[in-house]
Amino acid sequence: MVVEKKYNFSFTAASLRTRELVIVAKHQLENPVEDIEAVLGNGKKTTGKRYLNEMSKWLEVLTDTQKSYLLDKSFKVQNEIAFLAVSKYFEFIRDFIVEVIRNKYLVYDYELTEGDYISFFRRKAEYHPEMDTLTEITQKKVKQVTFKILEQAGLINNIKAKMIQPQIIEPETRKAILNDNIELFKIFLLSDFDIENLKA
């Protein structure tokens, strides 16, 4: 049996907070932001500290180009790069998108259901013993924030209907992925054929 890398579920602390990630990027890459924790937490330093610790790790998985795009590109690009960071850092999120959402989308099945998520979670739990240690409350939180991230990234229309949306990637994001790892196009639901064409 192949030993899989442990899943990390710390995304429940933040969801996809693009504006906050941009602030952390500016703090680290340009000029230190005064009282960064209060700024991030909207006055609540404990919350801000949690965001800072979490998002600093997300930035570590981005290339220099991807980080630079967080600083000065449009919000659409920044949001795509933030989603890229979350998907690179959290294998649980990436696996769910690639193995479930993308597969449904490619066969024109656009309705994401609770059942799809439950089946995925149970299947993964067989290979990830760390999932057995999650309390029922944490499991609910993981599901809730996973769907919230999908909504914030624009992969689904909203957390209630959960209809899968076609993705139009900005040219800058496309370039940033081409110079990194083309497998990452799968989180934007591209088919293998489309990915091969982008390489050409």
Buried (B, 14 or more C-beta within 10 A) or exposed (E): EEEEEEBEBEBBBBBBBBEBBBBBBBBBEEEEBEEBBBBBBEEEBEBBBBBBBBBBEBBEBBBEBBBBBBEEBEEBBBBBBBBBBBBBBBBBBBBBBBBBBBEBBEEEEBEBEEEBBEEBBEEBBEEBEEBEEBEEEEBEBBBEBBBBBBBBBBBBBEBEEBEBBEBEBBEBBBBBBBEBEBEBBBBBBBEEEEBEEEEE
